[in-house]
Amino acid sequence: MSSIPKELKYASTHEWVRNEGDGVFTVGISEHAQDLLGDMVFVELPEVGDTVAAGDDVAVAESVKAASDIYAPIGGEIIAINEDLEDAPETVNSDPYGDGWLFKIKADDPSEVEGLLDAEGYQAVIDED
Amino acid sequence: MANRTPLFDAHVKAGAKMVDFHGWDMPLNYGSQIEEHNAVRKDSGVFDVSHMTIVDVAGAEAKAFLRKMLANDVAKLSVPGKAQYSSMLNDKGGVIDDLIVYYFSDESYRLVVNSATRERDVAWIQEVASKFDVTITEQTELGMVALQGPKAAEKLRLVIGDEAFAEVDGMRPFMSAQVGDLFIATTGYTGEAGYEIVLPASAIEKMWDDLLNVGVQPCGLGARDTLRLEAGMNLYGQDMDESITPLEANMGWSVAFEPEDRDFIGREALEKQKAEGHDKLVGLVMREKGVLRHGQKVVVDGGEGVITSGTFSPTLGFSIAMARVPNSVGETAEVEMRKKFVTVSVVKPSFVRNGKGLV
């Protein structure tokens, strides 16, 4: 059973979102997603300063098995990316909710996050797959 | 329900992620396929290959039968235990399956063929055999493990003991020996030294546990695929099938056109194709970010081709692939990846051997 932390919000496309305060949100992929993809070999991240809308494909997680698009769960400006993934993409596998985070967004409209799934809702999405 | 090998419970116990592989429940990985891959390149790993099909051929006309059915020539085999890579072709020269044939005597051979093609293979073997004085026996009570890696010999010695190991100590590649219940061959699908060990299904779990207990890494299909691709070894159904001839699949070296009077099935078609020209299977190397994948379009000098197998190479740290392309291919190719074209190098389809990169 893969872990789904209660304090995070989720997109049905398997991204998680953590509220860091001040309208800043950290984004990563769920443990379930990294498990489906298998060993990560490259993570292509957006550029700091990019403006994105919810649902835009902004990053690519490439595993031994497949390349998978990662979508922005909310709109805003990319204010940080996890540069450590350049040399250690496997961190996404080993610590998807911690050191394996992907990027931080400064939300245009923080209330957009409320439209995302809670842990229970995301669990239901996984169960349907 | 899917077929299970005698090691099914052992895989689950070892934490395997099980997947369906052509009707068999097989381990994909036991956590990280890259770690499993690296264990085989640097130390040792063991694979359950019990799903593969073992067919024994015996009888007065065993040699004549195999000289008819196989593209390589078993008449080249004279040392008991010697193994040979070969293939069975249809009349059009298409590959029904690739296989390893082991020679015991002119009247006794063993074939190890793929699991995915089991029914087709056995039916074909029976059909060709019906015209010869031979007995075909599918060995369903045997299991098989592949112990691979630079430390394979050391680990095998620890498990089977000095006395039994002495019988295979120093055995050259592509040889085999029956040691008690164990049929031990110096063959494999990884590009490393190692063994494929055939043994009674009832004894396989103990062998597996013993190997794990001396520190051998259990490895799944994921690592098996990246290892074989680095080694430049074909995967049936992906790099070739019944619509592809050995000449188009970098298997020409395993087709014996000499002696000229050996009339093996598919010969006429291959000779015609040889005269007329044909596509070939090449290696591709991409040093920039990204991973080449099966099915991607490849544009080369003189035409277009397709990637038959592609992956990230854990040993090399970049992506490699095999692609079938027109013979006019030059030193580079353009691969269509995620809506853009990327230039990659064209190399011989062999990327890693004995832990060392070749590209």
Chai-1 contact restraints between the chains, C-beta under 6 A:
chainA,res_idxA,chainB,res_idxB,connection_type,confidence,min_distance_angstrom,max_distance_angstrom,comment,restraint_id
A,D39,B,S32,contact,1.0,0.0,6.0,A-B,restraint_1
A,D39,B,Q33,contact,1.0,0.0,6.0,A-B,restraint_2
A,D39,B,I34,contact,1.0,0.0,6.0,A-B,restraint_3
A,V41,B,F312,contact,1.0,0.0,6.0,A-B,restraint_4
A,F42,B,K289,contact,1.0,0.0,6.0,A-B,restraint_5
A,E62,B,V291,contact,1.0,0.0,6.0,A-B,restraint_6
A,V64,B,F312,contact,1.0,0.0,6.0,A-B,restraint_7
